[in-house]
Amino acid sequence: MKNKYSDQCLEEKMVKYSDLIRIKTKENNEKLVKLDGSTIPNGYVLEFSEMKKITGENIFVRETIAEKLNNAQTDIKKKCSNLSLFVTFGFRDLSVQTIRFLNELKNQNKFYADPSDLYEAVHRYIAVPNVAGHPTGGAIDIIIVDKDTQKTIDFGGKQYDYRTKNCYVFTNTITQKQKENRMLLRTTLIDVGFAPFDGEWWHFSYGDREWAYFYKKRGAIYNQITYEDLSKFML
């Protein structure tokens, strides 16, 4: 009961769809760039490989995100030379986000008298498209790997495991060492300007609505990019 109550408290404190929809955006037209694998190792995982149809094996992010990742990589190597950041997702086409959202919407088997509560419930698993960070090119999914073993360090839960509470950054269901590993990732990314999302230990962003909410900015600087406009944002 203790862990369940604790996780409920964590959920109440997480940023919600209703928080994000109120935040205004003013697109700054910053370009998308391909992540350089020699600097920031990256690659899609099987569960989230839909973008390969659009960008191939390449992961794209906004220019500033790439710069901040380079800085974060330098910082983490100073802390431990055998560790490296590894990005598993960046820009997600809005159509891909929408399909995932609609699929999760169909999976809801509970009646909500207020439709907004339904959106909030789904948003916990997959962001509502019009406020989602990945379609802006400003959000990333990221882990830390041990270069000696080529394996992910122990975060106390598999990445993209949304169905358990282990995805919550501050869950009480993990060990002290696993908490320390999550804090290593979190502090490294925050130190270079990324905003964390407490509902997913692997998710960080800059320039989107979540970033604006976390840092109490006047508004977001990146908006969602549609497939039709994608070419305008490519360098």
C-alpha positions as CSV (number, residue, x, y, z in Angstrom):
1,M,0.0,0.0,0.0
2,K,2.9,2.3,0.8
3,N,4.3,2.2,-2.7
4,K,0.8,2.4,-4.3
5,Y,0.0,5.6,-2.3
6,S,3.4,7.0,-3.1
7,D,3.0,6.4,-6.8
8,Q,-0.5,8.1,-6.8
9,C,1.1,11.1,-5.2
10,L,3.8,11.1,-7.9
11,E,1.1,11.0,-10.6
12,E,-0.7,14.0,-9.1
13,K,2.4,16.1,-9.3
14,M,3.2,15.2,-12.9
15,V,2.6,17.7,-15.7
16,K,-0.8,17.1,-17.3
17,Y,-2.3,17.8,-20.6
18,S,-4.4,20.6,-19.1
19,D,-1.1,22.2,-17.9
20,L,0.5,22.0,-21.4
21,I,-2.5,23.1,-23.5
22,R,-2.5,26.5,-21.9
23,I,1.1,27.2,-22.9
24,K,1.6,29.3,-26.0
25,T,4.2,28.5,-28.6
26,K,6.1,30.8,-30.9
27,E,8.0,28.8,-33.5
28,N,11.6,30.0,-33.9
29,N,12.2,28.0,-37.2
30,E,15.3,26.3,-35.9
31,K,16.4,23.5,-38.2
32,L,16.4,19.7,-37.6
33,V,19.8,18.0,-37.7
34,K,20.9,14.4,-37.9
35,L,22.5,13.2,-34.7
36,D,26.2,12.3,-35.3
37,G,26.7,8.8,-34.1
38,S,30.4,9.2,-33.6
39,T,29.6,11.9,-30.9
40,I,26.3,10.8,-29.6
41,P,25.6,7.1,-30.2
42,N,22.0,6.6,-31.2
43,G,19.5,4.2,-32.7
44,Y,15.8,3.3,-32.7
45,V,14.6,0.4,-30.5
46,L,12.3,-2.2,-32.0
47,E,9.3,-1.0,-30.1
48,F,9.5,2.5,-31.6
49,S,10.9,2.0,-35.1
50,E,8.1,3.6,-37.1
51,M,10.2,6.6,-38.0
52,K,12.5,4.4,-40.1
53,K,9.9,4.7,-42.8
54,I,10.5,8.5,-42.8
55,T,14.1,9.1,-41.8
56,G,15.7,5.7,-42.2
57,E,18.1,4.8,-39.4
58,N,18.7,8.4,-38.6
59,I,17.5,10.3,-35.6
60,F,16.8,14.0,-36.0
61,V,16.6,16.7,-33.4
62,R,16.6,20.5,-33.4
63,E,20.1,22.1,-33.6
64,T,20.2,23.3,-30.0
65,I,19.3,19.8,-28.8
66,A,22.2,18.4,-30.6
67,E,24.5,21.0,-29.1
68,K,23.2,20.3,-25.6
69,L,23.6,16.6,-26.1
70,N,27.3,17.1,-27.0
71,N,27.8,19.1,-23.8
72,A,26.0,16.5,-21.8
73,Q,28.2,13.7,-23.3
74,T,31.3,15.6,-22.4
75,D,30.0,16.1,-18.8
76,I,29.1,12.4,-18.3
77,K,32.5,11.2,-19.6
78,K,34.2,13.5,-17.0
79,K,32.1,11.8,-14.3
80,C,32.9,8.3,-15.5
81,S,35.0,7.7,-18.6
82,N,33.4,4.3,-19.4
83,L,29.9,5.7,-19.7
84,S,28.2,7.1,-22.7
85,L,24.8,8.6,-23.5
86,F,22.7,6.8,-26.1
87,V,19.7,8.4,-27.7
88,T,16.8,6.1,-28.7
89,F,14.4,8.7,-30.1
90,G,14.3,12.3,-31.2
91,F,11.9,13.9,-33.7
92,R,8.7,11.9,-34.2
93,D,6.4,12.8,-37.2
94,L,3.1,14.1,-36.0
95,S,1.2,11.4,-37.9
96,V,3.1,8.7,-36.0
97,Q,2.3,10.4,-32.7
98,T,-1.3,10.6,-33.7
99,I,-1.6,6.9,-34.5
100,R,0.0,5.9,-31.2
101,F,-2.3,8.3,-29.4
102,L,-5.4,6.9,-31.1
103,N,-4.4,3.3,-30.4
104,E,-4.0,4.0,-26.7
105,L,-7.3,5.8,-26.8
106,K,-9.0,2.7,-28.0
107,N,-7.3,0.6,-25.3
108,Q,-9.1,2.6,-22.6
109,N,-11.8,0.4,-21.0
110,K,-13.1,2.9,-18.5
111,F,-15.9,5.4,-18.9
112,Y,-15.1,9.0,-18.3
113,A,-18.0,11.4,-17.8
114,D,-15.7,14.3,-18.7
115,P,-13.8,13.7,-22.0
116,S,-10.9,15.8,-20.8
117,D,-10.3,13.1,-18.1
118,L,-10.0,10.5,-20.9
119,Y,-7.4,12.6,-22.6
120,E,-5.5,13.0,-19.3
121,A,-5.6,9.2,-18.8
122,V,-4.2,8.5,-22.3
123,H,-1.7,11.4,-22.0
124,R,0.0,9.5,-19.1
125,Y,1.1,6.8,-21.7
126,I,1.4,8.7,-24.9
127,A,1.2,12.5,-25.2
128,V,-1.8,14.2,-26.8
129,P,-0.5,15.1,-30.3
130,N,-1.1,18.9,-30.1
131,V,1.1,19.2,-27.0
132,A,3.5,16.4,-27.6
133,G,7.3,17.1,-27.4
134,H,8.7,14.6,-29.9
135,P,6.9,16.1,-32.9
136,T,8.6,19.4,-32.2
137,G,12.1,17.9,-32.5
138,G,12.8,19.2,-29.0
139,A,12.3,15.9,-27.1
140,I,14.6,13.0,-26.7
141,D,14.5,9.5,-25.2
142,I,17.9,8.7,-23.8
143,I,19.8,6.2,-21.7
144,I,23.3,5.6,-20.4
145,V,25.4,2.7,-21.6
146,D,28.5,1.1,-20.3
147,K,31.1,1.2,-23.1
148,D,32.9,-1.8,-21.7
149,T,29.9,-4.1,-21.7
150,Q,27.8,-2.3,-24.4
151,K,24.8,-2.6,-22.1
152,T,22.5,-0.2,-20.5
153,I,23.3,0.6,-16.9
154,D,20.7,-0.5,-14.4
155,F,17.9,2.0,-14.2
156,G,15.5,-0.4,-12.4
157,G,13.2,-0.9,-15.3
158,K,13.1,-1.4,-19.0
159,Q,12.9,1.6,-21.2
160,Y,9.4,2.2,-22.6
161,D,7.8,0.0,-19.9
162,Y,4.7,2.2,-19.4
163,R,2.6,-0.5,-17.8
164,T,4.4,-0.5,-14.5
165,K,5.1,2.3,-12.1
166,N,8.9,1.6,-12.6
167,C,8.8,4.2,-15.3
168,Y,8.2,7.0,-12.8
169,V,11.5,8.6,-11.9
170,F,10.9,8.7,-8.2
171,T,9.1,5.4,-7.7
172,N,9.9,3.5,-4.5
173,T,10.0,0.2,-6.2
174,I,13.7,0.4,-7.2
175,T,17.0,0.0,-5.4
176,Q,19.3,2.7,-4.2
177,K,21.8,2.1,-6.9
178,Q,19.1,2.2,-9.6
179,K,17.9,5.5,-8.1
180,E,21.4,6.9,-8.3
181,N,21.7,5.9,-12.0
182,R,18.4,7.7,-12.7
183,M,19.7,10.8,-10.9
184,L,23.0,10.6,-12.9
185,L,21.0,10.8,-16.1
186,R,18.6,13.4,-14.8
187,T,21.3,15.8,-13.3
188,T,23.5,15.4,-16.4
189,L,20.6,16.5,-18.7
190,I,19.2,19.2,-16.4
191,D,22.7,20.7,-16.0
192,V,22.8,21.5,-19.8
193,G,19.3,22.9,-19.9
194,F,16.9,20.0,-20.6
195,A,13.7,19.6,-18.7
196,P,12.9,16.1,-17.3
197,F,9.5,14.4,-17.3
198,D,8.9,12.6,-14.0
199,G,6.6,10.1,-15.6
200,E,9.4,8.6,-17.8
201,W,12.9,8.4,-16.4
202,W,14.3,8.4,-20.0
203,H,12.4,11.4,-21.4
204,F,13.9,14.9,-21.6
205,S,13.1,18.0,-23.7
206,Y,14.1,21.5,-24.6
207,G,12.0,24.2,-26.3
208,D,8.7,22.4,-26.1
209,R,5.7,23.0,-23.8
210,E,7.1,20.6,-21.1
211,W,10.3,22.6,-21.0
212,A,8.4,25.8,-20.8
213,Y,6.2,24.4,-18.0
214,F,9.2,23.0,-16.0
215,Y,11.3,26.2,-16.2
216,K,8.2,28.6,-16.0
217,K,9.0,30.2,-19.3
218,R,6.6,32.6,-21.0
219,G,6.1,30.1,-23.8
220,A,7.5,27.3,-25.9
221,I,9.9,28.0,-28.8
222,Y,9.2,24.9,-30.8
223,N,5.9,23.8,-32.3
224,Q,4.9,20.5,-33.8
225,I,6.3,19.8,-37.3
226,T,4.0,18.2,-39.8
227,Y,5.2,15.9,-42.5
228,E,4.2,18.5,-45.2
229,D,6.5,21.0,-43.5
230,L,9.3,18.6,-42.7
231,S,11.5,19.7,-45.7
232,K,11.4,23.3,-44.5
233,F,13.1,22.3,-41.2
234,M,15.8,20.1,-42.7
235,L,19.3,21.5,-43.1
